[in-house]
């Protein structure tokens, strides 16, 4: 269903693939940006990009379960971090790596940005995932 490709002529990425290919007819989910808000809409991890990344991954998992998928079926992500400091971007990427997203490994882009939509928000992740035919936990709509 998913074929992950790393081009042998390019520098090998550490924990992601250059491309993900899915068969025609496969169901895909295009997820809105996952943000570091709890179920009541409160910001989690104010001033702490690592804690926010952990909340974002937890929320991403919930989004995936709601459509009958999971982190292992993520094809691609864009990881947005409010920082121009590569050490901060690397710290957030370590959370992504530890989450199970790199098990695929999925295709990803890590970006430092000036700001995000919520006051105090430092991290956001968008994702595209395969929705497998069999159950992955919660029922599909």
VOLO-46204 format. One line per 2 residues: their letters; for each residue x, y, z of N, C-alpha, C, O. Coordinates in nm, 3 decimals, decimal comma, m for minus. Example, Ala and Ser with C-alpha at 12.3 -4.5 7.8 and 13.67 -1.06 7.14 Angstrom:
# VOLO-46204
as = 1,319/m0,569/0,780/1,230/m0,450/0,780/1,320/m0,330/0,780/1,424/m0,332/0,846; 1,285/m0,225/0,708/1,367/m0,106/0,714/1,290/0,003/0,787/1,341/0,114/0,804
***
This chain:
# VOLO-46204
xx = 0,082/m0,119/0,000/0,000/0,000/0,000/0,087/0,126/0,000/0,062/0,218/m0,078; 0,191/0,132/0,087/0,280/0,247/0,093/0,420/0,202/0,054/0,472/0,104/0,109
xx = 0,480/0,273/m0,039/0,620/0,248/m0,074/0,697/0,375/m0,042/0,669/0,482/m0,096; 0,794/0,362/0,047/0,876/0,477/0,088/1,005/0,472/0,008/1,068/0,367/m0,004
xx = 1,044/0,587/m0,047/1,156/0,591/m0,139/1,262/0,690/m0,092/1,232/0,805/m0,060; 1,386/0,643/m0,089/1,501/0,730/m0,066/1,589/0,718/m0,190/1,637/0,609/m0,220
xx = 1,610/0,827/m0,259/1,688/0,826/m0,382/1,834/0,796/m0,352/1,894/0,863/m0,268; 1,893/0,697/m0,418/2,033/0,663/m0,394/2,131/0,771/m0,444/2,249/0,768/m0,409
xx = 2,081/0,866/m0,525/2,170/0,971/m0,576/2,168/1,097/m0,492/2,242/1,191/m0,519; 2,083/1,099/m0,388/2,074/1,215/m0,299/2,133/1,180/m0,163/2,148/1,063/m0,128
xx = 2,167/1,284/m0,087/2,217/1,264/0,049/2,111/1,190/0,130/1,995/1,232/0,130; 2,147/1,082/0,198/2,046/1,005/0,271/1,991/1,082/0,390/2,068/1,128/0,475
xx = 1,859/1,096/0,397/1,799/1,167/0,510/1,810/1,082/0,637/1,808/0,959/0,630; 1,821/1,148/0,753/1,843/1,072/0,877/1,725/0,985/0,920/1,745/0,868/0,953
xx = 1,604/1,039/0,922/1,490/0,961/0,971/1,363/0,991/0,894/1,253/0,985/0,949; 1,376/1,021/0,768/1,259/1,041/0,683/1,294/0,994/0,543/1,412/0,972/0,513
xx = 1,195/0,978/0,458/1,220/0,936/0,320/1,204/1,056/0,228/1,142/1,157/0,263; 1,262/1,044/0,109/1,247/1,151/0,010/1,106/1,155/m0,046/1,056/1,262/m0,081
xx = 1,041/1,040/m0,055/0,907/1,035/m0,115/0,829/0,917/m0,058/0,888/0,820/m0,009; 0,698/0,927/m0,064/0,609/0,817/m0,029/0,513/0,798/m0,146/0,459/0,895/m0,199
xx = 0,493/0,673/m0,187/0,407/0,642/m0,300/0,296/0,551/m0,251/0,320/0,456/m0,177; 0,173/0,581/m0,293/0,059/0,495/m0,259/m0,010/0,451/m0,387/m0,005/0,519/m0,489
xx = m0,073/0,336/m0,380/m0,143/0,281/m0,494/m0,270/0,361/m0,524/m0,331/0,417/m0,433; m0,308/0,366/m0,650/m0,434/0,430/m0,688/m0,548/0,360/m0,616/m0,546/0,238/m0,599
xx = m0,646/0,436/m0,573/m0,760/0,381/m0,504/m0,743/0,374/m0,354/m0,836/0,338/m0,282; m0,625/0,407/m0,303/m0,600/0,407/m0,160/m0,665/0,530/m0,098/m0,657/0,640/m0,154
xx = m0,728/0,513/0,017/m0,792/0,626/0,085/m0,685/0,708/0,156/m0,599/0,654/0,225; m0,691/0,840/0,139/m0,597/0,932/0,202/m0,672/1,028/0,293/m0,787/1,063/0,268
xx = m0,604/1,069/0,400/m0,658/1,172/0,489/m0,562/1,290/0,486/m0,442/1,274/0,504; m0,615/1,408/0,464/m0,538/1,532/0,464/m0,577/1,607/0,591/m0,688/1,659/0,602
xx = m0,486/1,611/0,686/m0,517/1,664/0,818/m0,485/1,812/0,829/m0,385/1,860/0,777; m0,573/1,883/0,898/m0,546/2,022/0,932/m0,426/2,026/1,025/m0,390/1,925/1,086
xx = m0,365/2,142/1,036/m0,252/2,156/1,125/m0,286/2,117/1,268/m0,384/2,166/1,325; m0,205/2,031/1,325/m0,221/1,992/1,465/m0,151/2,098/1,549/m0,037/2,135/1,521
xx = m0,220/2,146/1,651/m0,170/2,258/1,732/m0,159/2,217/1,879/m0,218/2,117/1,919; m0,083/2,292/1,960/m0,060/2,254/2,100/m0,168/2,303/2,197/m0,138/2,364/2,299
xx = m0,294/2,274/2,164/m0,404/2,309/2,251/m0,461/2,183/2,313/m0,466/2,079/2,248; m0,505/2,190/2,440/m0,571/2,076/2,502/m0,717/2,074/2,459/m0,761/2,159/2,381
xx = m0,792/1,977/2,510/m0,932/1,960/2,472/m1,021/2,077/2,508/m1,130/2,091/2,453; m0,976/2,163/2,600/m1,053/2,282/2,637/m1,008/2,406/2,562/m1,060/2,515/2,586
xx = m0,911/2,392/2,471/m0,862/2,506/2,394/m0,752/2,585/2,462/m0,721/2,696/2,419; m0,693/2,529/2,568/m0,584/2,598/2,639/m0,449/2,561/2,577/m0,426/2,445/2,542
xx = m0,361/2,659/2,565/m0,227/2,635/2,515/m0,151/2,547/2,614/m0,152/2,573/2,734; m0,085/2,443/2,563/m0,003/2,354/2,644/0,144/2,390/2,619/0,184/2,406/2,504
xx = 0,223/2,402/2,725/0,366/2,423/2,711/0,406/2,564/2,671/0,492/2,583/2,586; 0,343/2,663/2,733/0,375/2,801/2,698/0,526/2,825/2,707/0,587/2,799/2,811
xx = 0,585/2,876/2,599/0,727/2,908/2,595/0,819/2,787/2,579/0,941/2,804/2,576; 0,764/2,667/2,567/0,843/2,544/2,561/0,813/2,468/2,431/0,714/2,394/2,424
xx = 0,896/2,486/2,329/0,867/2,421/2,201/0,868/2,268/2,207/0,795/2,204/2,133; 0,949/2,209/2,294/0,951/2,063/2,305/0,819/2,013/2,364/0,762/1,918/2,311
xx = 0,771/2,075/2,471/0,643/2,034/2,529/0,529/2,057/2,432/0,437/1,976/2,423; 0,535/2,168/2,358/0,431/2,193/2,258/0,436/2,086/2,149/0,331/2,040/2,103
xx = 0,555/2,046/2,107/0,568/1,942/2,004/0,507/1,811/2,054/0,442/1,740/1,977; 0,528/1,779/2,181/0,469/1,658/2,237/0,316/1,664/2,232/0,251/1,565/2,199
xx = 0,259/1,779/2,266/0,113/1,796/2,261/0,063/1,789/2,117/m0,041/1,729/2,090; 0,137/1,850/2,026/0,099/1,848/1,885/0,096/1,703/1,834/0,003/1,665/1,762
xx = 0,197/1,623/1,870/0,200/1,483/1,827/0,082/1,406/1,888/0,019/1,326/1,820; 0,053/1,431/2,016/m0,062/1,366/2,079/m0,191/1,403/2,006/m0,275/1,317/1,980
xx = m0,206/1,530/1,972/m0,325/1,576/1,900/m0,329/1,517/1,759/m0,436/1,482/1,709; m0,214/1,507/1,695/m0,207/1,446/1,562/m0,254/1,301/1,570/m0,327/1,254/1,483
xx = m0,211/1,230/1,674/m0,256/1,092/1,693/m0,408/1,084/1,706/m0,471/0,994/1,650; m0,466/1,177/1,779/m0,612/1,180/1,794/m0,680/1,207/1,660/m0,782/1,145/1,628
xx = m0,625/1,299/1,581/m0,682/1,328/1,449/m0,678/1,201/1,362/m0,775/1,169/1,293; m0,566/1,131/1,368/m0,550/1,011/1,286/m0,647/0,901/1,330/m0,710/0,836/1,246
xx = m0,659/0,880/1,461/m0,752/0,778/1,510/m0,895/0,810/1,469/m0,973/0,719/1,440; m0,930/0,937/1,465/m1,067/0,978/1,427/m1,102/0,938/1,285/m1,219/0,921/1,252
xx = m1,000/0,923/1,199/m1,026/0,883/1,060/m0,987/0,737/1,033/m0,991/0,692/0,919; m0,950/0,665/1,140/m0,917/0,523/1,124/m0,775/0,497/1,082/m0,746/0,395/1,018
xx = m0,684/0,587/1,116/m0,544/0,570/1,079/m0,457/0,584/1,204/m0,508/0,586/1,316; m0,327/0,593/1,184/m0,233/0,608/1,296/m0,102/0,667/1,246/m0,084/0,689/1,126
xx = m0,009/0,692/1,338/0,118/0,755/1,302/0,197/0,674/1,199/0,266/0,732/1,115; 0,188/0,542/1,205/0,263/0,456/1,112/0,218/0,473/0,967/0,292/0,438/0,875
xx = 0,097/0,525/0,947/0,044/0,541/0,812/0,058/0,684/0,758/0,003/0,716/0,653; 0,130/0,768/0,829/0,153/0,904/0,781/0,251/0,900/0,665/0,358/0,839/0,672
xx = 0,213/0,967/0,557/0,297/0,974/0,438/0,389/1,094/0,439/0,505/1,086/0,399; 0,336/1,207/0,487/0,409/1,333/0,475/0,367/1,429/0,585/0,251/1,435/0,625
xx = 0,465/1,505/0,635/0,436/1,611/0,731/0,511/1,737/0,695/0,615/1,734/0,629; 0,456/1,848/0,740/0,526/1,977/0,743/0,527/2,017/0,889/0,421/2,027/0,952
xx = 0,646/2,040/0,944/0,663/2,073/1,085/0,705/2,220/1,092/0,812/2,257/1,045; 0,619/2,302/1,152/0,644/2,446/1,163/0,686/2,479/1,305/0,619/2,439/1,401
xx = 0,797/2,553/1,319/0,848/2,591/1,451/0,878/2,739/1,450/0,948/2,788/1,361; 0,826/2,812/1,548/0,853/2,955/1,557/0,993/2,972/1,615/1,011/2,981/1,737
xx = 1,091/2,976/1,526/1,231/2,995/1,566/1,318/2,999/1,442/1,286/2,938/1,340; 1,427/3,071/1,453/1,530/3,067/1,348/1,655/2,997/1,401/1,757/2,992/1,333
xx = 1,646/2,943/1,523/1,757/2,874/1,588/1,752/2,726/1,551/1,656/2,656/1,585; 1,855/2,677/1,483/1,855/2,537/1,441/1,853/2,441/1,560/1,806/2,328/1,546
xx = 1,904/2,483/1,675/1,899/2,397/1,794/1,754/2,376/1,839/1,718/2,266/1,881; 1,671/2,479/1,830/1,530/2,467/1,865/1,459/2,378/1,764/1,381/2,291/1,803
xx = 1,486/2,398/1,636/1,426/2,313/1,533/1,468/2,168/1,554/1,385/2,078/1,540; 1,593/2,144/1,587/1,642/2,008/1,611/1,574/1,946/1,732/1,542/1,827/1,730
xx = 1,551/2,024/1,837/1,485/1,972/1,957/1,342/1,928/1,924/1,296/1,825/1,973; 1,272/2,006/1,843/1,137/1,969/1,801/1,143/1,845/1,713/1,060/1,755/1,725
xx = 1,241/1,839/1,624/1,254/1,723/1,535/1,279/1,595/1,616/1,233/1,488/1,577; 1,351/1,605/1,726/1,374/1,488/1,812/1,242/1,434/1,866/1,227/1,312/1,880
xx = 1,148/1,521/1,896/1,015/1,478/1,940/0,945/1,404/1,826/0,883/1,300/1,848; 0,955/1,458/1,705/0,894/1,393/1,588/0,955/1,254/1,570/0,882/1,157/1,550
xx = 1,087/1,245/1,576/1,155/1,116/1,560/1,110/1,014/1,664/1,086/0,898/1,631; 1,098/1,057/1,789/1,061/0,968/1,898/0,914/0,927/1,894/0,875/0,832/1,963
xx = 0,833/0,996/1,816/0,689/0,975/1,817/0,643/0,849/1,745/0,531/0,802/1,770; 0,723/0,794/1,659/0,679/0,684/1,576/0,657/0,727/1,432/0,642/0,642/1,344
xx = 0,655/0,856/1,406/0,641/0,903/1,268/0,760/0,861/1,182/0,744/0,838/1,062; 0,878/0,850/1,242/0,995/0,813/1,163/1,002/0,663/1,137/1,091/0,617/1,065
xx = 0,909/0,586/1,194/0,909/0,441/1,173/0,879/0,408/1,027/0,919/0,302/0,979; 0,809/0,497/0,956/0,771/0,473/0,817/0,886/0,456/0,722/0,884/0,355/0,651
xx = 0,984/0,537/0,710/0,978/0,676/0,756/0,898/0,761/0,659/0,900/0,736/0,538; 0,828/0,859/0,710/0,746/0,945/0,626/0,833/1,052/0,560/0,949/1,069/0,597
xx = 0,778/1,122/0,464/0,845/1,236/0,402/0,812/1,359/0,486/0,699/1,375/0,532; 0,911/1,447/0,506/0,885/1,560/0,594/0,967/1,682/0,557/1,074/1,672/0,497
xx = 0,912/1,798/0,593/0,983/1,924/0,582/0,975/1,993/0,717/0,867/2,003/0,776; 1,090/2,041/0,766/1,099/2,113/0,893/1,126/2,259/0,861/1,222/2,292/0,792
xx = 1,039/2,348/0,913/1,048/2,489/0,879/1,052/2,577/1,003/0,976/2,556/1,098; 1,142/2,676/1,003/1,139/2,782/1,103/1,054/2,896/1,048/1,076/2,940/0,935
xx = 0,958/2,943/1,126/0,865/3,045/1,080/0,859/3,161/1,180/0,906/3,148/1,293; 0,802/3,273/1,138/0,794/3,392/1,223/0,684/3,383/1,328/0,704/3,426/1,441
xx = 0,569/3,326/1,292/0,459/3,314/1,389/0,360/3,211/1,339/0,360/3,173/1,222; 0,274/3,165/1,432/0,166/3,073/1,399/0,035/3,131/1,451/0,035/3,238/1,511
xx = m0,075/3,062/1,428/m0,208/3,119/1,447/m0,255/3,153/1,587/m0,334/3,246/1,603; m0,210/3,080/1,689/m0,256/3,106/1,825/m0,151/3,181/1,904/m0,031/3,158/1,886
xx = m0,193/3,270/1,991/m0,100/3,344/2,076/m0,017/3,245/2,158/m0,072/3,160/2,227; 0,114/3,258/2,150/0,204/3,170/2,225/0,236/3,039/2,157/0,318/2,962/2,206
xx = 0,171/3,011/2,044/0,195/2,886/1,973/0,333/2,886/1,910/0,370/2,981/1,842; 0,409/2,777/1,932/0,545/2,765/1,878/0,560/2,651/1,779/0,659/2,647/1,705
xx = 0,465/2,556/1,775/0,478/2,437/1,691/0,343/2,404/1,627/0,238/2,418/1,690; 0,347/2,359/1,503/0,231/2,307/1,433/0,278/2,203/1,332/0,384/2,218/1,272
xx = 0,199/2,097/1,314/0,234/1,993/1,217/0,112/1,963/1,132/0,004/1,935/1,184; 0,129/1,968/1,000/0,027/1,922/0,908/0,069/1,783/0,859/0,188/1,752/0,856
xx = m0,028/1,701/0,820/0,005/1,565/0,779/m0,092/1,514/0,673/m0,207/1,558/0,664; m0,042/1,421/0,593/m0,121/1,342/0,500/m0,096/1,197/0,536/0,019/1,156/0,556
xx = m0,202/1,118/0,545/m0,189/0,978/0,586/m0,276/0,887/0,502/m0,378/0,929/0,447; m0,235/0,761/0,494/m0,318/0,657/0,436/m0,417/0,613/0,542/m0,382/0,602/0,660
xx = m0,541/0,587/0,501/m0,641/0,528/0,589/m0,650/0,381/0,547/m0,707/0,350/0,443; m0,593/0,291/0,629/m0,591/0,150/0,590/m0,730/0,088/0,586/m0,824/0,140/0,647
xx = m0,741/m0,022/0,515/m0,869/m0,091/0,501/m0,916/m0,154/0,631/m1,036/m0,154/0,659; m0,823/m0,208/0,711/m0,862/m0,275/0,835/m0,870/m0,178/0,951/m0,828/m0,063/0,938
xx = m0,923/m0,223/1,064/m0,933/m0,136/1,182/m0,797/m0,105/1,241/m0,707/m0,189/1,240; m0,781/0,018/1,292/m0,655/0,059/1,357/m0,681/0,106/1,498/m0,595/0,173/1,556
xx = m0,791/0,074/1,555/m0,823/0,120/1,690/m0,967/0,165/1,696/m1,055/0,087/1,731; m0,991/0,291/1,663/m1,128/0,343/1,666/m1,196/0,318/1,532/m1,130/0,300/1,430
xx = m1,324/0,316/1,533/m1,399/0,294/1,410/m1,393/0,415/1,321/m1,381/0,528/1,367; m1,401/0,389/1,192/m1,400/0,498/1,095/m1,541/0,550/1,075/m1,639/0,477/1,091
x = m1,550/0,681/1,040/m1,683/0,736/1,011/m1,740/0,681/0,883/m1,851/0,717/0,844
***
